[in-house]
Amino acid sequence: MSKQVGVLVPLFSLPGEYGIGDIDSLYKFVDRMGRLGVKIIQLLPMNAVSEGETSPYSSISSFAINPLYISLDRLPFIDKNIEKAVTIDKVDYEAAYRIKFDCFSKSWQGFLDHASKLQKNQFAKFKKDYQKWLDPYKIFHCLMNKNKKAFWDWDEELQTLIGGQSWYKDNQDEVDFFAYLQWIVFTQWKDLKIYAGEKDIKLMGDLPLYVSKNSCDYWSRPELFKKGVHAGVPPDMYSEDGQDWGNPIYDWKEMKKDKFLWWKERMTWMKEFFDLVRIDHVRGLYSYWEVPDGALPKDVEDWTPGPGAPLFKSLRETGMELIGEDLGDIPEEVEAWMKKIKLPGYKVFLFGWGEYKADNYRFIENYPKSTLACTSTHDSESYWEFLENLSDEQVYELGTYLGIKANERFTLEEIRKRSIKRLIASNSDYVIIPLQDILAKGIRINLPGSVSDENWSKLISIEDQDKAKLQEFSEWIKELA
């Protein structure tokens, strides 16, 4: 395959008129990236979350899409004179929920009162086609909105799918509202995907490894999960005690009985939205850190074997192009396994320098072809922040590697430029640079192991003074061609 160069940006980080980046924001971004010659736009997970939750990795459904990404300007049955939300450097989640859900309610009522026969038939077909996950989800999300607490704290009769289905019979319009929003985002995104394809741009999605305990998946399909244990990771660069994620762990023996159908259905659904997919923490599918309830991650002595190659055989039957996020302490046997199943992994340049000094990320010329190369990730500091924190000695070391001569100035801007240009010219099949790294902005998306309103909330605006950097990035792509 020929090299594909792309840009990573969380959708929520794009400027939007209603408090958050949305489908309209992405149309504008596709236009801009198309003019630059970018071939991939990589996004973070798009899954629905509960009100007040901002992490896209803490969703209430492994299928449903976050309704906040719906375009209000393309939403039917509403007056288009909508209140705007002014954002400066952060997402205004509160305003986004207030403005958008008010419009959603009006649109749903308009649909009930005025939808054509064709529109009603299209909605009915959507509900039928995706009934298996959509029916439990719409009940769960409705109950979440009403109760404002985890499902194990709901009335006892509602703590199972059977009880929820019984409750649905008396609350159909209220519940179907959430199915309606999924239909709207589905139809809007399908048009967007076609539009991006016409610009020769692929959309890259992100598949979280685990689901949340307080999720529709765990509530409606408890047989798919082990009891008495939860997910974590051992001590690493982000946490001396390990990270205690708390997510339910899959019962892989149970899932293997139908050849991982739940996973295959999940990937088939993602194919409606994306052209290729990053599988988060793919090492957890080879082996995972199983923490007994009440224990700490550092107390666990060894990894538990995961489903491995048979799961990927099932996923590849969907025809989706897959990339594995293999960052962290990855042993040689995991690297050999990924090579055997032909799954590209990650090469993050900043992990080779500064205080990190990981040899397998250090030299770009050694990056294997079947990899995705990048300057930074959404979980690390931005590349500009990384450069600003280097000592003079470290700046000199990195600059020398990048070919800056002793009589030249070792400026951070020159190092940033040469790093990105060298990555684009690397052997890696994929080179995807975070937008803030292209713009030389010190914007961090997430600090792992922390809970803060600084996480998952930063806007990345493109100002007039940033246009030259984007054009320069475009020229490097064209040089490659």
Secondary structure, DSSP 4 states (H G I P E B T S, - for coil): ---EEEEE--GGGS--TBSS--HHHHHHHHHHHHHHT--EEE----B---TT---TTS-S-SSPBPGGGS-STT-TTS-S----B--SSB--HHHHHHHHHHHHHHHHHHHHHH--HHHHHHHHHHHHHTHHHHHHHHHHHHHHHHH-S-GGGS-GGGSSHHHHHHHHTT-HHHHHHHHHHHHHHHHHHHHHHHHHHHTT-EEEEEE-SS--SSSHHHHH-GGGB-SSEEEEB-SBTTBTT-B------B-HHHHHTTTSHHHHHHHHHHTTT-SEEEETTTHHHHEEEEEETTS-GGG--S-EE---HHHHHHHHTTT-EEEE---SS--HHHHHHHHHTT--EEEEGGGGSTTT--HHHH-GGG--SSEEEES--TTS--HHHHHHTS-HHHHHHHHHHTT--TTS---HHHHHHHHHHHHHTSS-SEEEEEHHHHTT-------TT---TTTT-B-----GGGHHHHHHHHHHHHHH-
